[in-house]
Amino acid sequence: MRACSITPASRETASSIEWLNCSKAADSSKRSPELAGGIGQPRRRVKLLVFGHSDTDGSRLANQRDGWPWALQDLVHEAGVETEVVHRLLFAGPSAASFVERQLEKERPDFVVIALSTYGVVVQLVSNRLRERFGQPVASAAERFERFVSRHPARHGSNQERALTAIRRGGRRLIGTRPSLTLSGLLESYTDCFSVLARAENVHTIVLGGASYTRQLAHLNPRLYETQAEVGRTLRAAALERHFDWILHEDLLGSGETRLGFFQPDGVHTDERSQRLVAEALLPVVLAKV
């Protein structure tokens, strides 16, 4: 299989990660509706299995179908190929590879896109440190605050943003932080998933690197960009070694302020325009193998 690179124009604990991978498959799947047949119907049918996260499942968009898996489905259908999309949330961790293996056996896809996420490593949280020191009951209160801030971000440069940032930095200095996963654990998990996919017969695999994050998260998480880049280099090499296609979401968005303009206010999730760029980048790779 030809490898290509296309360039520009939380979970909190290992145990919760393992639990999610084992038990959330049914809740996290999002199947596309059957496309109508008749005159001019697509010539053939292919199945796309996406292993993704909250920036691939459309859950943070006004219209979920603006997520790139469904935008890609529409583009492939317009090219004359009926496509079924199945989306599964994948959480890097000890059980990820076995989860991927089970889903391959169940879904029997023609294409797999595995979308990488570094959130569990680059974003360090007070709740993880509290869980480590005092247990889950104490950590739960911090988790609720972290989720609220993530889902209700203040306007950049506003007094509310400055106040929330001061509170978060104070808590980090007083209590400390830790990531949900170690860097080595994340790399090992995704590499194990790659090995499972490499053994699958008649499956074309595409690895989608992340979009990175905005500066507001980098200010709270030292070495965020350096760690993101290290993960990208390592997993790109692992993907190309297995003859997978590689596309980096971040590269599709350009650089500097242009790239930042594609992000939603939380600094983690990207908008509909960004999702469309991913779908358009994936389209020729899929059509070349149909």
Disulfide bonds with the S-S distance in Angstrom:
none
